[in-house]
Amino acid sequence: MALTKVQKRIRIKRRVRGKISGSSELPRLTVYKSNKEIYAQVIDDVSGTTLAYASSRSLDTTGTKTDVSIAVGKAIAEKAQTAGISSVVFDRNGFVYHGRIKALADSAREAGLKF
């Protein structure tokens, strides 16, 4: 039986999460996208806390989904830097590194995050 798209993503997510983990020195930047929104969090997995958060719901931006993803990437980078975080580990959450995920990552890099 073939796996559905969601089942494939969850399988990839579990495989990647087994290999990477965020700490207070090098937290994890995780991205989730739905059909309408995109969310980004900077997480310290050791203590189980979210250090910075940005989403398309909290921003008042208009335009295409890619334009909104770019704005969320800039916002998460600014919030992370105000929290004293300069470098992170990127967790694409099982999504393909293409389109909105890539746009968010590139804009976060341009705004000063290193990963």
C-alpha positions as CSV (number, residue, x, y, z in Angstrom):
1,M,0.0,0.0,0.0
2,A,1.4,3.4,-1.0
3,L,1.8,6.1,1.6
4,T,-0.2,9.3,1.4
5,K,1.5,12.7,1.3
6,V,0.9,13.3,5.0
7,Q,2.3,9.9,6.0
8,K,5.4,10.5,3.9
9,R,5.9,13.9,5.6
10,I,5.5,12.4,9.1
11,R,8.0,9.6,8.3
12,I,10.6,12.2,7.1
13,K,9.9,14.4,10.2
14,R,10.5,11.5,12.6
15,R,13.7,10.5,10.8
16,V,15.1,14.1,10.9
17,R,14.0,14.7,14.5
18,G,16.0,11.7,15.5
19,K,19.1,13.3,14.3
20,I,18.7,17.0,15.3
21,S,17.9,18.6,18.5
22,G,18.0,22.2,19.8
23,S,19.8,23.4,22.8
24,S,20.2,26.7,24.5
25,E,23.4,27.4,22.6
26,L,22.1,26.2,19.3
27,P,18.3,26.1,19.3
28,R,16.1,24.6,16.6
29,L,14.2,26.7,14.1
30,T,11.1,24.7,13.1
31,V,8.7,25.6,10.3
32,Y,5.1,24.5,9.8
33,K,2.9,25.4,6.9
34,S,-0.8,24.9,6.3
35,N,-2.7,25.8,3.2
36,K,-3.3,29.3,4.4
37,E,-0.7,30.1,7.1
38,I,3.0,29.6,7.9
39,Y,4.5,29.4,11.4
40,A,8.1,29.5,12.7
41,Q,9.4,28.8,16.2
42,V,12.9,28.8,17.7
43,I,12.9,26.0,20.3
44,D,15.2,24.8,23.1
45,D,14.5,21.1,23.2
46,V,16.6,20.5,26.4
47,S,14.3,22.7,28.5
48,G,11.3,22.3,26.3
49,T,10.7,26.0,25.8
50,T,9.9,28.2,22.8
51,L,12.4,31.1,22.6
52,A,10.9,33.0,19.7
53,Y,7.8,32.7,17.6
54,A,6.4,34.3,14.4
55,S,3.5,33.4,12.1
56,S,1.6,34.8,9.2
57,R,-1.4,35.2,11.6
58,S,0.5,37.6,13.8
59,L,1.8,39.7,11.0
60,D,-0.4,42.1,9.0
61,T,1.1,41.5,5.6
62,T,-0.7,40.9,2.3
63,G,0.5,39.5,-1.0
64,T,1.3,36.0,-2.2
65,K,2.0,33.2,0.2
66,T,5.7,33.4,-0.7
67,D,5.7,37.1,0.1
68,V,4.1,36.4,3.5
69,S,6.7,33.6,4.1
70,I,9.5,36.1,3.4
71,A,8.0,38.5,6.0
72,V,7.7,35.7,8.6
73,G,11.4,34.7,8.0
74,K,12.5,38.3,8.6
75,A,10.3,38.5,11.7
76,I,11.6,35.3,13.3
77,A,15.2,36.4,12.7
78,E,14.5,39.7,14.4
79,K,12.8,38.1,17.3
80,A,15.6,35.5,17.7
81,Q,18.3,38.2,17.6
82,T,16.5,40.3,20.3
83,A,16.4,37.1,22.4
84,G,20.2,36.8,21.9
85,I,20.2,34.0,19.4
86,S,22.5,34.3,16.3
87,S,22.7,30.7,15.0
88,V,20.1,27.9,14.8
89,V,19.6,24.4,13.4
90,F,16.9,24.4,10.7
91,D,14.1,21.9,10.9
92,R,11.9,21.9,7.9
93,N,9.4,19.6,9.6
94,G,9.3,17.0,6.8
95,F,8.3,19.6,4.2
96,V,10.3,19.8,0.9
97,Y,12.9,22.6,0.9
98,H,11.2,24.4,-1.9
99,G,8.8,27.3,-2.4
100,R,7.5,28.9,0.9
101,I,9.9,26.9,3.1
102,K,12.9,28.0,1.1
103,A,11.7,31.6,1.0
104,L,11.3,31.7,4.8
105,A,14.8,30.2,5.3
106,D,16.5,32.5,2.8
107,S,14.9,35.6,4.3
108,A,15.9,34.5,7.8
109,R,19.5,34.1,6.6
110,E,19.4,37.5,5.0
111,A,18.1,39.1,8.2
112,G,21.1,37.7,10.2
113,L,20.3,34.1,11.4
114,K,23.1,31.6,10.7
115,F,22.2,27.9,9.9
